[in-house]
Amino acid sequence: MTKISLQDHILVPKHEVLSKEEAEKILKILNIEKEQLPKIKVTDPIAQEIGAKVGDIVRVERESPTAGKSIAYRLVV
């Protein structure tokens, strides 16, 4: 069976794990604690594919017809 990359699918937005420095910078800009972010489970197929671990912050970039590009952050739990 051939393994298919989820990120290659047109309906799956780009996901990437932030470095510790990037994560701290984003939390400071947003003036929030890590725990206040929306969550994504470590068992989520895309989280597994990108190698996300519990406690990591994931950036999700979506194309939007109204906003151009929408960026969201998720805490891996």
PDB file with SEQRES, HELIX, SHEET and CRYST1 records, atoms N, CA, C and O in Angstrom:
SEQRES   1 A   77  MET THR LYS ILE SER LEU GLN ASP HIS ILE LEU VAL PRO          
SEQRES   2 A   77  LYS HIS GLU VAL LEU SER LYS GLU GLU ALA GLU LYS ILE          
SEQRES   3 A   77  LEU LYS ILE LEU ASN ILE GLU LYS GLU GLN LEU PRO LYS          
SEQRES   4 A   77  ILE LYS VAL THR ASP PRO ILE ALA GLN GLU ILE GLY ALA          
SEQRES   5 A   77  LYS VAL GLY ASP ILE VAL ARG VAL GLU ARG GLU SER PRO          
SEQRES   6 A   77  THR ALA GLY LYS SER ILE ALA TYR ARG LEU VAL VAL              
HELIX    1 AA1 LEU A    6  ASP A    8  5                                   3    
HELIX    2 AA2 LYS A   20  LEU A   30  1                                  11    
HELIX    3 AA3 LYS A   34  GLN A   36  5                                   3    
HELIX    4 AA4 PRO A   45  ILE A   50  1                                   6    
SHEET    1 AA1 4 LYS A  14  VAL A  17  0                                        
SHEET    2 AA1 4 ILE A  57  SER A  64 -1                                        
SHEET    3 AA1 4 GLY A  68  VAL A  76 -1                                        
SHEET    4 AA1 4 LYS A  39  ILE A  40  1                                        
CRYST1    1.000    1.000    1.000  90.00  90.00  90.00 P 1           1          
ATOM      1  N   MET A   1       0.838  -1.175   0.000  1.00  0.00           N  
ATOM      2  CA  MET A   1       0.000   0.000   0.000  1.00  0.00           C  
ATOM      3  C   MET A   1       0.891   1.249   0.000  1.00  0.00           C  
ATOM      4  O   MET A   1       1.887   1.302   0.721  1.00  0.00           O  
ATOM      5  N   THR A   2       0.539   2.227  -0.790  1.00  0.00           N  
ATOM      6  CA  THR A   2       1.297   3.460  -0.903  1.00  0.00           C  
ATOM      7  C   THR A   2       0.888   4.431   0.196  1.00  0.00           C  
ATOM      8  O   THR A   2      -0.298   4.622   0.462  1.00  0.00           O  
ATOM      9  N   LYS A   3       1.890   5.043   0.831  1.00  0.00           N  
ATOM     10  CA  LYS A   3       1.600   6.039   1.862  1.00  0.00           C  
ATOM     11  C   LYS A   3       1.381   7.395   1.187  1.00  0.00           C  
ATOM     12  O   LYS A   3       2.187   7.828   0.365  1.00  0.00           O  
ATOM     13  N   ILE A   4       0.292   8.048   1.542  1.00  0.00           N  
ATOM     14  CA  ILE A   4      -0.055   9.337   0.954  1.00  0.00           C  
ATOM     15  C   ILE A   4       0.200  10.429   1.987  1.00  0.00           C  
ATOM     16  O   ILE A   4      -0.166  10.288   3.154  1.00  0.00           O  
ATOM     17  N   SER A   5       0.828  11.513   1.552  1.00  0.00           N  
ATOM     18  CA  SER A   5       1.071  12.648   2.432  1.00  0.00           C  
ATOM     19  C   SER A   5      -0.213  13.465   2.566  1.00  0.00           C  
ATOM     20  O   SER A   5      -0.777  13.914   1.568  1.00  0.00           O  
ATOM     21  N   LEU A   6      -0.664  13.651   3.787  1.00  0.00           N  
ATOM     22  CA  LEU A   6      -1.882  14.422   4.023  1.00  0.00           C  
ATOM     23  C   LEU A   6      -1.722  15.868   3.581  1.00  0.00           C  
ATOM     24  O   LEU A   6      -2.677  16.482   3.106  1.00  0.00           O  
ATOM     25  N   GLN A   7      -0.522  16.416   3.733  1.00  0.00           N  
ATOM     26  CA  GLN A   7      -0.306  17.818   3.398  1.00  0.00           C  
ATOM     27  C   GLN A   7      -0.367  18.080   1.900  1.00  0.00           C  
ATOM     28  O   GLN A   7      -0.464  19.231   1.475  1.00  0.00           O  
ATOM     29  N   ASP A   8      -0.310  17.031   1.104  1.00  0.00           N  
ATOM     30  CA  ASP A   8      -0.408  17.206  -0.343  1.00  0.00           C  
ATOM     31  C   ASP A   8      -1.855  17.346  -0.812  1.00  0.00           C  
ATOM     32  O   ASP A   8      -2.102  17.715  -1.960  1.00  0.00           O  
ATOM     33  N   HIS A   9      -2.814  17.054   0.073  1.00  0.00           N  
ATOM     34  CA  HIS A   9      -4.226  17.147  -0.309  1.00  0.00           C  
ATOM     35  C   HIS A   9      -4.652  18.608  -0.352  1.00  0.00           C  
ATOM     36  O   HIS A   9      -4.265  19.398   0.509  1.00  0.00           O  
ATOM     37  N   ILE A  10      -5.439  18.962  -1.343  1.00  0.00           N  
ATOM     38  CA  ILE A  10      -5.853  20.350  -1.558  1.00  0.00           C  
ATOM     39  C   ILE A  10      -6.682  20.925  -0.402  1.00  0.00           C  
ATOM     40  O   ILE A  10      -6.654  22.134  -0.173  1.00  0.00           O  
ATOM     41  N   LEU A  11      -7.408  20.089   0.319  1.00  0.00           N  
ATOM     42  CA  LEU A  11      -8.267  20.577   1.401  1.00  0.00           C  
ATOM     43  C   LEU A  11      -7.571  20.659   2.757  1.00  0.00           C  
ATOM     44  O   LEU A  11      -8.154  21.167   3.715  1.00  0.00           O  
ATOM     45  N   VAL A  12      -6.344  20.173   2.854  1.00  0.00           N  
ATOM     46  CA  VAL A  12      -5.617  20.197   4.128  1.00  0.00           C  
ATOM     47  C   VAL A  12      -4.704  21.420   4.149  1.00  0.00           C  
ATOM     48  O   VAL A  12      -3.816  21.538   3.304  1.00  0.00           O  
ATOM     49  N   PRO A  13      -4.911  22.339   5.112  1.00  0.00           N  
ATOM     50  CA  PRO A  13      -4.049  23.516   5.179  1.00  0.00           C  
ATOM     51  C   PRO A  13      -2.637  23.141   5.626  1.00  0.00           C  
ATOM     52  O   PRO A  13      -2.410  22.066   6.181  1.00  0.00           O  
ATOM     53  N   LYS A  14      -1.700  24.046   5.374  1.00  0.00           N  
ATOM     54  CA  LYS A  14      -0.305  23.814   5.756  1.00  0.00           C  
ATOM     55  C   LYS A  14      -0.183  23.854   7.280  1.00  0.00           C  
ATOM     56  O   LYS A  14      -0.670  24.781   7.926  1.00  0.00           O  
ATOM     57  N   HIS A  15       0.469  22.844   7.843  1.00  0.00           N  
ATOM     58  CA  HIS A  15       0.735  22.763   9.280  1.00  0.00           C  
ATOM     59  C   HIS A  15       2.246  22.712   9.478  1.00  0.00           C  
ATOM     60  O   HIS A  15       2.946  22.037   8.722  1.00  0.00           O  
ATOM     61  N   GLU A  16       2.754  23.418  10.486  1.00  0.00           N  
ATOM     62  CA  GLU A  16       4.168  23.295  10.825  1.00  0.00           C  
ATOM     63  C   GLU A  16       4.366  23.510  12.317  1.00  0.00           C  
ATOM     64  O   GLU A  16       3.685  24.324  12.940  1.00  0.00           O  
ATOM     65  N   VAL A  17       5.311  22.765  12.877  1.00  0.00           N  
ATOM     66  CA  VAL A  17       5.640  22.887  14.298  1.00  0.00           C  
ATOM     67  C   VAL A  17       6.559  24.090  14.464  1.00  0.00           C  
ATOM     68  O   VAL A  17       7.544  24.230  13.739  1.00  0.00           O  
ATOM     69  N   LEU A  18       6.235  24.961  15.424  1.00  0.00           N  
ATOM     70  CA  LEU A  18       7.070  26.128  15.695  1.00  0.00           C  
ATOM     71  C   LEU A  18       8.258  25.743  16.566  1.00  0.00           C  
ATOM     72  O   LEU A  18       8.170  24.839  17.397  1.00  0.00           O  
ATOM     73  N   SER A  19       9.365  26.442  16.364  1.00  0.00           N  
ATOM     74  CA  SER A  19      10.511  26.267  17.259  1.00  0.00           C  
ATOM     75  C   SER A  19      10.151  26.900  18.603  1.00  0.00           C  
ATOM     76  O   SER A  19       9.185  27.657  18.695  1.00  0.00           O  
ATOM     77  N   LYS A  20      10.920  26.595  19.634  1.00  0.00           N  
ATOM     78  CA  LYS A  20      10.650  27.162  20.967  1.00  0.00           C  
ATOM     79  C   LYS A  20      10.699  28.690  20.919  1.00  0.00           C  
ATOM     80  O   LYS A  20       9.885  29.360  21.554  1.00  0.00           O  
ATOM     81  N   GLU A  21      11.660  29.239  20.159  1.00  0.00           N  
ATOM     82  CA  GLU A  21      11.809  30.696  20.058  1.00  0.00           C  
ATOM     83  C   GLU A  21      10.596  31.319  19.360  1.00  0.00           C  
ATOM     84  O   GLU A  21      10.070  32.338  19.807  1.00  0.00           O  
ATOM     85  N   GLU A  22      10.160  30.697  18.259  1.00  0.00           N  
ATOM     86  CA  GLU A  22       8.986  31.198  17.540  1.00  0.00           C  
ATOM     87  C   GLU A  22       7.746  31.134  18.424  1.00  0.00           C  
ATOM     88  O   GLU A  22       6.944  32.067  18.442  1.00  0.00           O  
ATOM     89  N   ALA A  23       7.590  30.036  19.154  1.00  0.00           N  
ATOM     90  CA  ALA A  23       6.429  29.855  20.023  1.00  0.00           C  
ATOM     91  C   ALA A  23       6.389  30.933  21.102  1.00  0.00           C  
ATOM     92  O   ALA A  23       5.337  31.519  21.358  1.00  0.00           O  
ATOM     93  N   GLU A  24       7.527  31.195  21.733  1.00  0.00           N  
ATOM     94  CA  GLU A  24       7.590  32.230  22.773  1.00  0.00           C  
ATOM     95  C   GLU A  24       7.248  33.598  22.193  1.00  0.00           C  
ATOM     96  O   GLU A  24       6.539  34.385  22.822  1.00  0.00           O  
ATOM     97  N   LYS A  25       7.753  33.880  20.994  1.00  0.00           N  
ATOM     98  CA  LYS A  25       7.495  35.167  20.343  1.00  0.00           C  
ATOM     99  C   LYS A  25       6.002  35.337  20.061  1.00  0.00           C  
ATOM    100  O   LYS A  25       5.440  36.401  20.323  1.00  0.00           O  
ATOM    101  N   ILE A  26       5.362  34.303  19.531  1.00  0.00           N  
ATOM    102  CA  ILE A  26       3.927  34.362  19.215  1.00  0.00           C  
ATOM    103  C   ILE A  26       3.099  34.549  20.482  1.00  0.00           C  
ATOM    104  O   ILE A  26       2.171  35.357  20.500  1.00  0.00           O  
ATOM    105  N   LEU A  27       3.425  33.809  21.541  1.00  0.00           N  
ATOM    106  CA  LEU A  27       2.682  33.938  22.799  1.00  0.00           C  
ATOM    107  C   LEU A  27       2.820  35.344  23.372  1.00  0.00           C  
ATOM    108  O   LEU A  27       1.871  35.886  23.939  1.00  0.00           O  
ATOM    109  N   LYS A  28       4.005  35.929  23.223  1.00  0.00           N  
ATOM    110  CA  LYS A  28       4.229  37.291  23.720  1.00  0.00           C  
ATOM    111  C   LYS A  28       3.427  38.298  22.889  1.00  0.00           C  
ATOM    112  O   LYS A  28       2.808  39.208  23.441  1.00  0.00           O  
ATOM    113  N   ILE A  29       3.441  38.134  21.567  1.00  0.00           N  
ATOM    114  CA  ILE A  29       2.691  39.035  20.688  1.00  0.00           C  
ATOM    115  C   ILE A  29       1.192  38.954  20.985  1.00  0.00           C  
ATOM    116  O   ILE A  29       0.511  39.977  21.051  1.00  0.00           O  
ATOM    117  N   LEU A  30       0.689  37.743  21.162  1.00  0.00           N  
ATOM    118  CA  LEU A  30      -0.739  37.542  21.423  1.00  0.00           C  
ATOM    119  C   LEU A  30      -1.114  37.815  22.881  1.00  0.00           C  
ATOM    120  O   LEU A  30      -2.293  37.900  23.224  1.00  0.00           O  
ATOM    121  N   ASN A  31      -0.087  37.951  23.736  1.00  0.00           N  
ATOM    122  CA  ASN A  31      -0.286  38.220  25.162  1.00  0.00           C  
ATOM    123  C   ASN A  31      -1.188  37.165  25.814  1.00  0.00           C  
ATOM    124  O   ASN A  31      -2.154  37.482  26.508  1.00  0.00           O  
ATOM    125  N   ILE A  32      -0.834  35.894  25.562  1.00  0.00           N  
ATOM    126  CA  ILE A  32      -1.592  34.780  26.134  1.00  0.00           C  
ATOM    127  C   ILE A  32      -0.637  33.714  26.645  1.00  0.00           C  
ATOM    128  O   ILE A  32       0.555  33.722  26.340  1.00  0.00           O  
ATOM    129  N   GLU A  33      -1.190  32.792  27.432  1.00  0.00           N  
ATOM    130  CA  GLU A  33      -0.451  31.621  27.882  1.00  0.00           C  
ATOM    131  C   GLU A  33      -0.690  30.492  26.882  1.00  0.00           C  
ATOM    132  O   GLU A  33      -1.698  30.472  26.175  1.00  0.00           O  
ATOM    133  N   LYS A  34       0.238  29.573  26.838  1.00  0.00           N  
ATOM    134  CA  LYS A  34       0.156  28.422  25.937  1.00  0.00           C  
ATOM    135  C   LYS A  34      -1.187  27.694  26.048  1.00  0.00           C  
ATOM    136  O   LYS A  34      -1.773  27.298  25.041  1.00  0.00           O  
ATOM    137  N   GLU A  35      -1.661  27.524  27.273  1.00  0.00           N  
ATOM    138  CA  GLU A  35      -2.875  26.759  27.538  1.00  0.00           C  
ATOM    139  C   GLU A  35      -4.137  27.434  26.999  1.00  0.00           C  
ATOM    140  O   GLU A  35      -5.186  26.796  26.908  1.00  0.00           O  
ATOM    141  N   GLN A  36      -4.046  28.718  26.640  1.00  0.00           N  
ATOM    142  CA  GLN A  36      -5.203  29.443  26.119  1.00  0.00           C  
ATOM    143  C   GLN A  36      -5.409  29.217  24.621  1.00  0.00           C  
ATOM    144  O   GLN A  36      -6.434  29.615  24.068  1.00  0.00           O  
ATOM    145  N   LEU A  37      -4.451  28.588  23.972  1.00  0.00           N  
ATOM    146  CA  LEU A  37      -4.570  28.312  22.540  1.00  0.00           C  
ATOM    147  C   LEU A  37      -5.579  27.198  22.286  1.00  0.00           C  
ATOM    148  O   LEU A  37      -5.790  26.344  23.148  1.00  0.00           O  
ATOM    149  N   PRO A  38      -6.205  27.201  21.106  1.00  0.00           N  
ATOM    150  CA  PRO A  38      -7.024  26.044  20.720  1.00  0.00           C  
ATOM    151  C   PRO A  38      -6.136  24.806  20.684  1.00  0.00           C  
ATOM    152  O   PRO A  38      -4.918  24.920  20.539  1.00  0.00           O  
ATOM    153  N   LYS A  39      -6.728  23.643  20.814  1.00  0.00           N  
ATOM    154  CA  LYS A  39      -5.947  22.400  20.926  1.00  0.00           C  
ATOM    155  C   LYS A  39      -6.018  21.558  19.652  1.00  0.00           C  
ATOM    156  O   LYS A  39      -6.957  21.664  18.863  1.00  0.00           O  
ATOM    157  N   ILE A  40      -4.999  20.724  19.481  1.00  0.00           N  
ATOM    158  CA  ILE A  40      -4.984  19.673  18.472  1.00  0.00           C  
ATOM    159  C   ILE A  40      -4.402  18.445  19.166  1.00  0.00           C  
ATOM    160  O   ILE A  40      -3.398  18.546  19.872  1.00  0.00           O  
ATOM    161  N   LYS A  41      -5.020  17.304  18.969  1.00  0.00           N  
ATOM    162  CA  LYS A  41      -4.545  16.089  19.640  1.00  0.00           C  
ATOM    163  C   LYS A  41      -3.290  15.552  18.965  1.00  0.00           C  
ATOM    164  O   LYS A  41      -3.133  15.643  17.748  1.00  0.00           O  
ATOM    165  N   VAL A  42      -2.404  14.993  19.776  1.00  0.00           N  
ATOM    166  CA  VAL A  42      -1.175  14.397  19.267  1.00  0.00           C  
ATOM    167  C   VAL A  42      -1.493  13.208  18.363  1.00  0.00           C  
ATOM    168  O   VAL A  42      -0.668  12.812  17.540  1.00  0.00           O  
ATOM    169  N   THR A  43      -2.688  12.641  18.517  1.00  0.00           N  
ATOM    170  CA  THR A  43      -3.103  11.502  17.691  1.00  0.00           C  
ATOM    171  C   THR A  43      -3.728  11.930  16.363  1.00  0.00           C  
ATOM    172  O   THR A  43      -4.045  11.080  15.530  1.00  0.00           O  
ATOM    173  N   ASP A  44      -3.907  13.234  16.155  1.00  0.00           N  
ATOM    174  CA  ASP A  44      -4.443  13.727  14.887  1.00  0.00           C  
ATOM    175  C   ASP A  44      -3.490  13.307  13.766  1.00  0.00           C  
ATOM    176  O   ASP A  44      -2.279  13.464  13.915  1.00  0.00           O  
ATOM    177  N   PRO A  45      -3.994  12.784  12.664  1.00  0.00           N  
ATOM    178  CA  PRO A  45      -3.115  12.309  11.593  1.00  0.00           C  
ATOM    179  C   PRO A  45      -2.117  13.351  11.086  1.00  0.00           C  
ATOM    180  O   PRO A  45      -0.971  13.011  10.794  1.00  0.00           O  
ATOM    181  N   ILE A  46      -2.530  14.603  10.980  1.00  0.00           N  
ATOM    182  CA  ILE A  46      -1.598  15.631  10.490  1.00  0.00           C  
ATOM    183  C   ILE A  46      -0.530  15.927  11.540  1.00  0.00           C  
ATOM    184  O   ILE A  46       0.623  16.176  11.188  1.00  0.00           O  
ATOM    185  N   ALA A  47      -0.894  15.905  12.821  1.00  0.00           N  
ATOM    186  CA  ALA A  47       0.085  16.116  13.892  1.00  0.00           C  
ATOM    187  C   ALA A  47       1.124  15.006  13.877  1.00  0.00           C  
ATOM    188  O   ALA A  47       2.312  15.259  14.075  1.00  0.00           O  
ATOM    189  N   GLN A  48       0.682  13.784  13.643  1.00  0.00           N  
ATOM    190  CA  GLN A  48       1.617  12.662  13.563  1.00  0.00           C  
ATOM    191  C   GLN A  48       2.533  12.805  12.355  1.00  0.00           C  
ATOM    192  O   GLN A  48       3.729  12.528  12.442  1.00  0.00           O  
ATOM    193  N   GLU A  49       1.974  13.239  11.227  1.00  0.00           N  
ATOM    194  CA  GLU A  49       2.764  13.370  10.008  1.00  0.00           C  
ATOM    195  C   GLU A  49       3.871  14.413  10.143  1.00  0.00           C  
ATOM    196  O   GLU A  49       4.969  14.219   9.623  1.00  0.00           O  
ATOM    197  N   ILE A  50       3.590  15.522  10.839  1.00  0.00           N  
ATOM    198  CA  ILE A  50       4.608  16.570  10.973  1.00  0.00           C  
ATOM    199  C   ILE A  50       5.509  16.359  12.188  1.00  0.00           C  
ATOM    200  O   ILE A  50       6.427  17.145  12.424  1.00  0.00           O  
ATOM    201  N   GLY A  51       5.253  15.312  12.954  1.00  0.00           N  
ATOM    202  CA  GLY A  51       6.108  14.989  14.094  1.00  0.00           C  
ATOM    203  C   GLY A  51       5.868  15.848  15.319  1.00  0.00           C  
ATOM    204  O   GLY A  51       6.781  16.050  16.121  1.00  0.00           O  
ATOM    205  N   ALA A  52       4.649  16.362  15.479  1.00  0.00           N  
ATOM    206  CA  ALA A  52       4.324  17.202  16.631  1.00  0.00           C  
ATOM    207  C   ALA A  52       4.281  16.360  17.902  1.00  0.00           C  
ATOM    208  O   ALA A  52       3.822  15.218  17.901  1.00  0.00           O  
ATOM    209  N   LYS A  53       4.775  16.958  18.985  1.00  0.00           N  
ATOM    210  CA  LYS A  53       4.783  16.296  20.290  1.00  0.00           C  
ATOM    211  C   LYS A  53       3.924  17.103  21.262  1.00  0.00           C  
ATOM    212  O   LYS A  53       3.681  18.290  21.043  1.00  0.00           O  
ATOM    213  N   VAL A  54       3.470  16.462  22.329  1.00  0.00           N  
ATOM    214  CA  VAL A  54       2.665  17.143  23.346  1.00  0.00           C  
ATOM    215  C   VAL A  54       3.437  18.363  23.847  1.00  0.00           C  
ATOM    216  O   VAL A  54       4.615  18.269  24.191  1.00  0.00           O  
ATOM    217  N   GLY A  55       2.754  19.510  23.883  1.00  0.00           N  
ATOM    218  CA  GLY A  55       3.372  20.752  24.336  1.00  0.00           C  
ATOM    219  C   GLY A  55       3.866  21.636  23.202  1.00  0.00           C  
ATOM    220  O   GLY A  55       4.147  22.814  23.419  1.00  0.00           O  
ATOM    221  N   ASP A  56       3.978  21.086  21.989  1.00  0.00           N  
ATOM    222  CA  ASP A  56       4.393  21.886  20.831  1.00  0.00           C  
ATOM    223  C   ASP A  56       3.262  22.819  20.412  1.00  0.00           C  
ATOM    224  O   ASP A  56       2.094  22.580  20.716  1.00  0.00           O  
ATOM    225  N   ILE A  57       3.635  23.883  19.711  1.00  0.00           N  
ATOM    226  CA  ILE A  57       2.653  24.772  19.103  1.00  0.00           C  
ATOM    227  C   ILE A  57       2.765  24.609  17.592  1.00  0.00           C  
ATOM    228  O   ILE A  57       3.860  24.631  17.029  1.00  0.00           O  
ATOM    229  N   VAL A  58       1.615  24.446  16.951  1.00  0.00           N  
ATOM    230  CA  VAL A  58       1.550  24.232  15.506  1.00  0.00           C  
ATOM    231  C   VAL A  58       0.921  25.459  14.850  1.00  0.00           C  
ATOM    232  O   VAL A  58      -0.106  25.964  15.302  1.00  0.00           O  
ATOM    233  N   ARG A  59       1.559  25.930  13.771  1.00  0.00           N  
ATOM    234  CA  ARG A  59       0.991  27.022  12.975  1.00  0.00           C  
ATOM    235  C   ARG A  59       0.195  26.392  11.829  1.00  0.00           C  
ATOM    236  O   ARG A  59       0.686  25.499  11.138  1.00  0.00           O  
ATOM    237  N   VAL A  60      -1.040  26.868  11.636  1.00  0.00           N  
ATOM    238  CA  VAL A  60      -1.903  26.373  10.564  1.00  0.00           C  
ATOM    239  C   VAL A  60      -2.182  27.548   9.629  1.00  0.00           C  
ATOM    240  O   VAL A  60      -2.770  28.549  10.039  1.00  0.00           O  
ATOM    241  N   GLU A  61      -1.757  27.420   8.367  1.00  0.00           N  
ATOM    242  CA  GLU A  61      -1.966  28.480   7.373  1.00  0.00           C  
ATOM    243  C   GLU A  61      -3.005  28.021   6.362  1.00  0.00           C  
ATOM    244  O   GLU A  61      -2.835  27.006   5.687  1.00  0.00           O  
ATOM    245  N   ARG A  62      -4.088  28.795   6.271  1.00  0.00           N  
ATOM    246  CA  ARG A  62      -5.169  28.483   5.327  1.00  0.00           C  
ATOM    247  C   ARG A  62      -5.302  29.613   4.313  1.00  0.00           C  
ATOM    248  O   ARG A  62      -5.124  30.785   4.644  1.00  0.00           O  
ATOM    249  N   GLU A  63      -5.615  29.245   3.082  1.00  0.00           N  
ATOM    250  CA  GLU A  63      -5.961  30.241   2.076  1.00  0.00           C  
ATOM    251  C   GLU A  63      -7.424  30.609   2.295  1.00  0.00           C  
ATOM    252  O   GLU A  63      -8.269  29.745   2.527  1.00  0.00           O  
ATOM    253  N   SER A  64      -7.708  31.909   2.215  1.00  0.00           N  
ATOM    254  CA  SER A  64      -9.066  32.387   2.440  1.00  0.00           C  
ATOM    255  C   SER A  64      -9.455  33.350   1.322  1.00  0.00           C  
ATOM    256  O   SER A  64      -8.673  34.238   0.981  1.00  0.00           O  
ATOM    257  N   PRO A  65     -10.636  33.194   0.748  1.00  0.00           N  
ATOM    258  CA  PRO A  65     -11.047  34.105  -0.319  1.00  0.00           C  
ATOM    259  C   PRO A  65     -11.249  35.535   0.180  1.00  0.00           C  
ATOM    260  O   PRO A  65     -11.126  36.479  -0.600  1.00  0.00           O  
ATOM    261  N   THR A  66     -11.554  35.709   1.454  1.00  0.00           N  
ATOM    262  CA  THR A  66     -11.787  37.051   1.985  1.00  0.00           C  
ATOM    263  C   THR A  66     -10.572  37.639   2.685  1.00  0.00           C  
ATOM    264  O   THR A  66     -10.328  38.841   2.587  1.00  0.00           O  
ATOM    265  N   ALA A  67      -9.815  36.821   3.383  1.00  0.00           N  
ATOM    266  CA  ALA A  67      -8.677  37.320   4.161  1.00  0.00           C  
ATOM    267  C   ALA A  67      -7.343  37.110   3.457  1.00  0.00           C  
ATOM    268  O   ALA A  67      -6.317  37.602   3.926  1.00  0.00           O  
ATOM    269  N   GLY A  68      -7.338  36.391   2.343  1.00  0.00           N  
ATOM    270  CA  GLY A  68      -6.077  36.090   1.668  1.00  0.00           C  
ATOM    271  C   GLY A  68      -5.430  34.874   2.290  1.00  0.00           C  
ATOM    272  O   GLY A  68      -5.519  33.767   1.760  1.00  0.00           O  
ATOM    273  N   LYS A  69      -4.775  35.090   3.429  1.00  0.00           N  
ATOM    274  CA  LYS A  69      -4.166  33.981   4.163  1.00  0.00           C  
ATOM    275  C   LYS A  69      -4.537  34.121   5.628  1.00  0.00           C  
ATOM    276  O   LYS A  69      -4.388  35.193   6.216  1.00  0.00           O  
ATOM    277  N   SER A  70      -5.016  33.043   6.211  1.00  0.00           N  
ATOM    278  CA  SER A  70      -5.405  33.019   7.614  1.00  0.00           C  
ATOM    279  C   SER A  70      -4.415  32.142   8.375  1.00  0.00           C  
ATOM    280  O   SER A  70      -4.138  31.013   7.970  1.00  0.00           O  
ATOM    281  N   ILE A  71      -3.885  32.666   9.477  1.00  0.00           N  
ATOM    282  CA  ILE A  71      -2.935  31.908  10.291  1.00  0.00           C  
ATOM    283  C   ILE A  71      -3.545  31.672  11.669  1.00  0.00           C  
ATOM    284  O   ILE A  71      -4.042  32.596  12.312  1.00  0.00           O  
ATOM    285  N   ALA A  72      -3.496  30.418  12.106  1.00  0.00           N  
ATOM    286  CA  ALA A  72      -3.997  30.043  13.431  1.00  0.00           C  
ATOM    287  C   ALA A  72      -2.918  29.223  14.128  1.00  0.00           C  
ATOM    288  O   ALA A  72      -2.038  28.658  13.479  1.00  0.00           O  
ATOM    289  N   TYR A  73      -2.993  29.165  15.438  1.00  0.00           N  
ATOM    290  CA  TYR A  73      -2.028  28.402  16.227  1.00  0.00           C  
ATOM    291  C   TYR A  73      -2.779  27.403  17.083  1.00  0.00           C  
ATOM    292  O   TYR A  73      -3.863  27.697  17.586  1.00  0.00           O  
ATOM    293  N   ARG A  74      -2.201  26.218  17.250  1.00  0.00           N  
ATOM    294  CA  ARG A  74      -2.805  25.154  18.043  1.00  0.00           C  
ATOM    295  C   ARG A  74      -1.767  24.574  18.997  1.00  0.00           C  
ATOM    296  O   ARG A  74      -0.597  24.429  18.642  1.00  0.00           O  
ATOM    297  N   LEU A  75      -2.202  24.245  20.202  1.00  0.00           N  
ATOM    298  CA  LEU A  75      -1.360  23.573  21.183  1.00  0.00           C  
ATOM    299  C   LEU A  75      -1.591  22.079  21.064  1.00  0.00           C  
ATOM    300  O   LEU A  75      -2.735  21.625  21.063  1.00  0.00           O  
ATOM    301  N   VAL A  76      -0.523  21.315  20.965  1.00  0.00           N  
ATOM    302  CA  VAL A  76      -0.634  19.865  20.856  1.00  0.00           C  
ATOM    303  C   VAL A  76      -0.833  19.276  22.250  1.00  0.00           C  
ATOM    304  O   VAL A  76      -0.030  19.502  23.156  1.00  0.00           O  
ATOM    305  N   VAL A  77      -1.918  18.516  22.403  1.00  0.00           N  
ATOM    306  CA  VAL A  77      -2.221  17.869  23.692  1.00  0.00           C  
ATOM    307  C   VAL A  77      -2.339  16.373  23.511  1.00  0.00           C  
ATOM    308  O   VAL A  77      -2.590  15.653  24.477  1.00  0.00           O  
TER     309      VAL A  77                                                      
END                                                                             
